[in-house]
């Protein structure tokens, strides 16, 4: 394993505290959370007490005031331990930054303390039935009527959907204006007319609550608008590189963990009278995966460095998300094969990793969208 210059001693001390916390407070319970379809809400309060939520928020607003590398460490440790039910990445890397960057002083004062303590769990509602990754075709509307917006529409595949107390809703405040009519609204989960559908049953990430959300004549105070009206699409595009980097970080960390677990397994498992690790095919598969993971780790760390310097552009983030998630799925699939029939058993970590990995190529913009972004940059379109 090559040395990782992106982190220093203080970062690694933080990593140690995150790992110990997760091993004590999450690993022993994750299997039960998979059965229930969501993690224990108490975990969020415990994480908040440790400073693990919204860490990049300045100290003046209640956070730790650290850079994104601390979020990345949390993402890496969650992925390394296969704790895919924990929605901290969506909360700290995606939703809370919208509130901090685009929320008014009053909104930040009202909501940020709870977001950091774990009293408020956030979600962001972009995807709708029938629209998928096409954010310009959002059908949810928010019509200004006096001192409030009247919100109507439906969202689906919303991470943290069941537990969320506060949701950032992508809506059209001017449907005739296309993307320029898109705005972001903060909606409290207890608002009349706001209802949560069923907790969706997924192939993987079974401990992650993922829901449908419905809005029927929900009155949202006009003060709950994030930023300027009609600028929602611009804000989304500005924040997507961090979201995609977050996905890529989880992908490479999961791949590293799956490979490490598989190395241990093939040394112990025997077939035809000798360890599976002794077969040339096993050695070649593992060698190839290790080489690809090493190269990918160097690239993702470089992307993290660029992001900390505010230099990570949209095409580079798209490349990171594209190739890291493709590799994650490849590693999970080939390592499952090396486990034989046991790899298909849910009790084995590789089975969970294989099922959990597949969605990574879909959310935060499908990998087909990533290819379009990269191609447009290459061709100057």
C-alpha positions as CSV (number, residue, x, y, z in Angstrom):
1,X,0.0,0.0,0.0
2,X,1.5,3.4,-1.0
3,X,1.7,6.2,1.5
4,X,-1.3,8.6,1.2
5,X,0.1,12.2,1.3
6,X,-3.4,13.7,1.2
7,X,-3.7,13.0,5.0
8,X,-1.4,14.0,7.9
9,X,-1.1,12.8,11.5
10,X,-4.1,14.7,12.7
11,X,-6.3,13.3,10.0
12,X,-5.2,9.7,10.9
13,X,-5.9,10.3,14.6
14,X,-9.4,11.4,13.6
15,X,-9.7,8.3,11.4
16,X,-8.8,6.2,14.4
17,X,-11.6,7.8,16.5
18,X,-14.1,7.3,13.7
19,X,-13.2,3.7,13.2
20,X,-13.4,2.9,17.0
21,X,-16.8,4.6,17.2
22,X,-18.2,2.7,14.2
23,X,-16.8,-0.7,15.4
24,X,-18.5,-0.1,18.8
25,X,-21.7,1.7,17.9
26,X,-22.6,0.4,14.4
27,X,-20.9,-2.8,13.3
28,X,-22.6,-5.0,16.0
29,X,-26.1,-3.7,15.1
30,X,-26.0,-3.3,11.3
31,X,-27.4,-6.7,10.6
32,X,-30.5,-5.9,12.7
33,X,-30.8,-2.5,11.0
34,X,-30.9,-4.4,7.7
35,X,-34.0,-6.3,9.0
36,X,-35.7,-3.1,10.1
37,X,-34.8,-1.1,6.9
38,X,-33.2,1.8,8.8
39,X,-30.5,2.5,11.4
40,X,-31.2,3.4,15.0
41,X,-31.8,7.1,15.3
42,X,-29.7,7.1,18.5
43,X,-26.7,6.5,16.3
44,X,-27.1,10.0,14.8
45,X,-27.2,11.6,18.3
46,X,-24.0,9.7,19.3
47,X,-22.3,10.8,16.1
48,X,-23.3,14.4,16.6
49,X,-21.8,14.3,20.1
50,X,-18.5,13.1,18.6
51,X,-18.5,15.9,16.0
52,X,-19.0,13.5,13.1
53,X,-21.9,15.4,11.5
54,X,-21.4,18.6,9.5
55,X,-17.8,18.8,10.5
56,X,-16.9,21.2,7.7
57,X,-19.3,23.9,9.1
58,X,-17.4,26.7,10.7
59,X,-17.0,26.8,14.5
60,X,-19.0,30.0,14.6
61,X,-22.0,28.0,13.3
62,X,-21.5,25.0,15.6
63,X,-19.3,22.8,13.4
64,X,-15.6,21.9,13.7
65,X,-14.5,24.2,10.9
66,X,-12.4,21.5,9.2
67,X,-11.9,20.8,5.5
68,X,-13.6,18.1,3.4
69,X,-10.8,15.6,4.2
70,X,-12.5,14.9,7.5
71,X,-15.8,14.1,5.7
72,X,-13.8,11.9,3.4
73,X,-12.3,9.9,6.3
74,X,-15.8,9.3,7.7
75,X,-17.0,8.2,4.2
76,X,-14.0,5.9,3.9
77,X,-14.5,4.2,7.3
78,X,-18.2,3.7,6.8
79,X,-17.5,2.1,3.4
80,X,-14.6,0.0,4.7
81,X,-16.8,-1.5,7.3
82,X,-19.7,-2.1,4.9
83,X,-22.1,0.2,6.9
84,X,-24.1,1.2,3.9
85,X,-27.2,1.9,6.1
86,X,-25.6,5.0,7.6
87,X,-26.8,8.1,5.7
88,X,-24.2,10.5,7.0
89,X,-22.6,11.1,3.6
90,X,-25.9,12.4,2.2
91,X,-26.4,14.5,5.3
92,X,-22.9,16.0,5.8
93,X,-21.5,16.0,2.2
94,X,-24.6,17.0,0.3
95,X,-27.7,18.3,2.2
96,X,-26.1,20.4,5.0
97,X,-23.7,22.2,2.6
98,X,-26.7,23.5,0.7
99,X,-28.2,24.9,3.9
100,X,-24.9,26.5,4.9
101,X,-24.0,27.9,1.5
102,X,-27.4,29.1,0.3
103,X,-29.5,29.5,3.5
104,X,-30.2,32.8,5.1
105,X,-28.7,33.7,8.4
106,X,-32.0,33.0,10.0
107,X,-32.3,29.5,8.4
108,X,-28.8,28.6,9.4
109,X,-29.4,29.7,13.0
110,X,-32.6,27.7,13.1
111,X,-31.5,24.5,11.6
112,X,-27.7,24.1,11.6
113,X,-27.3,23.3,15.3
114,X,-29.7,20.4,15.0
115,X,-28.0,19.1,11.9
116,X,-24.7,19.1,13.7
117,X,-26.0,17.5,16.9
118,X,-28.0,14.8,15.1
119,X,-31.3,16.1,16.3
120,X,-32.2,17.0,12.7
121,X,-31.6,14.4,10.0
122,X,-31.7,15.8,6.4
123,X,-32.5,14.6,3.0
124,X,-32.5,16.1,-0.5
125,X,-35.5,15.4,-2.8
126,X,-34.4,15.6,-6.4
127,X,-35.5,12.4,-8.2
128,X,-39.1,12.0,-9.3
129,X,-41.1,9.1,-10.7
130,X,-40.4,9.2,-14.5
131,X,-37.6,11.8,-14.5
132,X,-34.6,9.9,-13.0
133,X,-31.4,11.9,-13.6
134,X,-33.1,14.6,-15.7
135,X,-33.3,17.4,-13.2
136,X,-34.5,19.8,-15.9
137,X,-37.7,17.9,-16.2
138,X,-38.8,18.2,-12.5
139,X,-42.6,18.3,-12.2
140,X,-42.9,19.3,-8.6
141,X,-44.2,22.8,-8.3
142,X,-44.0,25.6,-5.7
143,X,-46.3,28.5,-6.4
144,X,-45.8,31.7,-4.3
145,X,-49.0,32.7,-2.6
146,X,-48.5,35.6,-0.3
147,X,-46.1,34.7,2.5
148,X,-45.7,31.1,1.5
149,X,-45.1,28.7,-1.4
150,X,-47.7,26.0,-2.1
151,X,-45.8,22.9,-2.8
152,X,-47.2,19.9,-4.9
153,X,-45.5,16.9,-6.3
154,X,-43.9,13.6,-5.6
155,X,-40.3,12.4,-5.1
156,X,-38.8,8.9,-5.0
157,X,-35.6,7.0,-4.1
158,X,-34.9,9.6,-1.4
159,X,-32.0,8.6,0.9
160,X,-32.8,9.2,4.7
161,X,-36.4,9.5,3.5
162,X,-38.0,7.8,6.5
163,X,-35.8,9.4,9.2
164,X,-35.6,12.9,7.7
165,X,-36.8,15.9,9.7
166,X,-35.8,18.4,7.1
167,X,-35.9,18.0,3.3
168,X,-34.4,20.1,0.6
169,X,-37.0,19.9,-2.2
170,X,-36.1,20.6,-5.8
171,X,-39.2,22.3,-7.3
172,X,-40.3,24.5,-10.2
173,X,-41.2,28.0,-9.0
174,X,-41.6,29.0,-12.7
175,X,-42.5,25.9,-14.8
176,X,-42.5,27.9,-18.0
177,X,-38.8,28.8,-17.5
178,X,-37.4,25.3,-17.7
179,X,-34.1,24.9,-15.7
180,X,-34.1,28.6,-14.9
181,X,-37.4,28.2,-13.0
182,X,-36.0,25.6,-10.6
183,X,-35.6,26.5,-6.9
184,X,-34.6,24.8,-3.6
185,X,-37.0,24.9,-0.6
186,X,-36.5,23.7,2.9
187,X,-39.4,21.7,4.1
188,X,-40.0,20.4,7.6
189,X,-41.2,16.8,7.7
190,X,-44.1,17.6,10.1
191,X,-45.6,20.1,7.6
192,X,-49.3,19.5,6.9
193,X,-49.7,17.9,3.5
194,X,-46.2,16.3,3.5
195,X,-46.3,12.5,3.8
196,X,-43.7,9.8,3.5
197,X,-44.5,6.7,1.5
198,X,-43.3,3.2,2.2
199,X,-39.7,2.4,2.9
200,X,-38.6,1.1,-0.4
201,X,-37.3,-2.5,-0.6
202,X,-34.0,-2.5,-2.4
203,X,-31.6,-5.1,-3.8
204,X,-28.9,-3.8,-1.5
205,X,-28.2,-1.1,1.1
206,X,-31.0,-2.8,3.1
207,X,-30.3,-0.8,6.3
208,X,-30.6,2.5,4.4
209,X,-34.1,4.1,4.6
210,X,-35.0,5.1,1.1
211,X,-38.5,6.5,0.5
212,X,-41.1,8.0,-1.6
213,X,-42.2,11.5,-0.5
214,X,-45.5,13.3,-1.3
215,X,-46.4,16.9,-1.2
216,X,-50.0,18.0,-1.4
217,X,-50.7,21.7,-0.9
218,X,-47.8,22.0,1.5
219,X,-47.4,25.5,2.8
220,X,-43.7,26.4,2.8
221,X,-42.8,29.8,4.3
222,X,-41.1,31.9,1.6
223,X,-38.3,32.5,4.0
224,X,-37.4,28.7,3.5
225,X,-36.2,29.4,0.0
226,X,-32.5,28.5,-0.3
227,X,-30.7,31.3,-2.1
228,X,-32.4,33.1,-5.0
229,X,-35.6,31.9,-6.7
230,X,-34.9,30.3,-10.0
231,X,-31.2,29.5,-9.2
232,X,-31.8,26.0,-7.9
233,X,-30.4,24.3,-11.0
234,X,-27.3,26.4,-10.9
235,X,-26.8,25.5,-7.2
236,X,-27.3,21.8,-7.9
237,X,-24.7,21.9,-10.7
238,X,-22.2,23.7,-8.4
239,X,-22.5,21.2,-5.6
240,X,-22.6,18.0,-7.7
241,X,-18.8,17.6,-7.9
242,X,-18.6,17.2,-4.2
243,X,-21.4,14.7,-4.2
244,X,-19.8,12.7,-7.0
245,X,-16.4,12.8,-5.2
246,X,-18.1,11.5,-2.1
247,X,-19.5,8.5,-4.1
248,X,-16.1,7.8,-5.6
249,X,-14.5,7.9,-2.1
250,X,-16.9,5.3,-0.8
251,X,-16.5,3.2,-3.9
252,X,-12.7,2.9,-3.7
253,X,-12.8,2.3,0.0
254,X,-15.3,-0.5,-0.4
255,X,-13.2,-2.1,-3.2
256,X,-10.2,-2.0,-0.9
257,X,-12.1,-3.7,1.9
258,X,-13.6,-6.4,-0.3
259,X,-10.1,-7.2,-1.7
260,X,-8.6,-7.4,1.8
261,X,-11.4,-9.7,3.0
262,X,-11.1,-11.9,-0.1
263,X,-7.3,-12.2,0.4
264,X,-7.9,-13.6,3.9
265,X,-10.7,-15.9,2.6
266,X,-8.7,-17.6,-0.2
267,X,-5.8,-18.3,2.1
268,X,-8.1,-20.2,4.4
269,X,-10.5,-21.9,2.0
270,X,-9.3,-25.1,0.4
271,X,-10.4,-26.8,-2.9
272,X,-9.0,-29.9,-4.4
273,X,-6.7,-30.4,-1.4
274,X,-5.0,-27.0,-1.4
275,X,-5.8,-23.4,-0.5
276,X,-7.7,-21.5,-3.2
277,X,-4.9,-18.9,-3.0
278,X,-2.5,-21.4,-4.6
279,X,-4.4,-21.5,-7.9
280,X,-2.8,-19.4,-10.6
281,X,-6.2,-18.0,-11.6
282,X,-6.9,-16.8,-8.1
283,X,-3.5,-15.1,-8.0
284,X,-3.9,-13.4,-11.4
285,X,-7.4,-12.1,-10.5
286,X,-6.2,-10.7,-7.2
287,X,-3.1,-9.2,-8.8
288,X,-5.1,-7.5,-11.5
289,X,-7.7,-6.1,-9.0
290,X,-4.9,-4.9,-6.7
291,X,-3.2,-3.0,-9.4
292,X,-6.4,-1.3,-10.6
293,X,-7.3,-0.4,-7.0
294,X,-3.9,1.1,-6.4
295,X,-4.1,3.2,-9.5
296,X,-7.7,4.3,-8.6
297,X,-6.7,5.2,-5.1
298,X,-4.0,7.6,-6.4
299,X,-6.5,9.3,-8.7
300,X,-9.2,9.6,-6.1
301,X,-6.8,11.0,-3.6
302,X,-5.7,13.6,-6.2
303,X,-9.3,14.5,-6.7
304,X,-9.7,15.0,-3.0
305,X,-6.6,17.3,-2.9
306,X,-8.0,19.3,-5.8
307,X,-11.4,19.6,-4.0
308,X,-9.8,20.8,-0.8
309,X,-8.1,23.5,-3.0
310,X,-11.4,24.3,-4.6
311,X,-10.0,23.1,-8.0
312,X,-12.1,20.0,-8.7
313,X,-14.0,20.7,-11.9
314,X,-17.2,19.0,-13.1
315,X,-15.6,16.7,-15.7
316,X,-12.9,15.4,-13.4
317,X,-15.5,14.7,-10.7
318,X,-17.5,12.8,-13.3
319,X,-14.5,10.7,-14.2
320,X,-13.9,9.9,-10.6
321,X,-17.5,8.8,-10.0
322,X,-17.6,6.9,-13.3
323,X,-14.5,4.8,-13.0
324,X,-14.5,4.3,-9.2
325,X,-18.0,2.9,-9.2
326,X,-17.3,0.7,-12.2
327,X,-14.2,-0.7,-10.4
328,X,-16.2,-1.2,-7.2
329,X,-18.7,-3.3,-9.0
330,X,-16.0,-5.3,-10.8
331,X,-14.1,-6.0,-7.6
332,X,-17.2,-7.1,-5.7
333,X,-18.2,-9.4,-8.6
334,X,-14.8,-11.0,-9.1
335,X,-14.2,-11.4,-5.4
336,X,-17.6,-13.0,-5.0
337,X,-16.7,-15.5,-7.6
338,X,-13.5,-16.4,-5.7
339,X,-15.7,-17.2,-2.7
340,X,-17.7,-19.8,-4.7
341,X,-21.1,-20.6,-3.4
342,X,-20.4,-19.0,-0.1
343,X,-20.0,-15.7,-1.8
344,X,-23.7,-15.8,-2.6
345,X,-24.7,-16.1,1.0
346,X,-25.9,-12.9,2.7
347,X,-23.9,-13.7,5.9
348,X,-20.7,-13.1,4.0
349,X,-19.5,-9.5,3.6
350,X,-18.7,-10.0,-0.1
351,X,-22.4,-10.7,-0.8
352,X,-23.5,-7.5,0.9
353,X,-20.8,-5.6,-0.8
354,X,-21.8,-6.9,-4.2
355,X,-25.5,-6.0,-3.7
356,X,-24.7,-2.6,-2.2
357,X,-22.3,-1.6,-5.0
358,X,-24.7,-1.8,-7.9
359,X,-26.6,1.4,-7.1
360,X,-23.4,3.4,-7.1
361,X,-23.5,3.5,-10.9
362,X,-27.0,4.9,-10.8
363,X,-27.3,7.7,-8.2
364,X,-25.6,11.1,-8.2
365,X,-26.1,11.0,-11.9
366,X,-26.0,7.7,-13.8
367,X,-22.7,6.6,-15.2
368,X,-24.1,7.2,-18.7
369,X,-24.6,10.9,-17.6
370,X,-21.0,10.9,-16.4
371,X,-19.9,9.8,-19.9
372,X,-21.9,12.6,-21.5
373,X,-20.3,15.2,-19.2
374,X,-16.8,13.9,-20.0
375,X,-17.6,13.8,-23.8
376,X,-18.9,17.3,-23.9
377,X,-15.8,18.5,-22.2
378,X,-13.6,16.7,-24.6
379,X,-15.4,18.0,-27.6
380,X,-15.9,21.5,-26.4
381,X,-19.7,21.2,-26.4
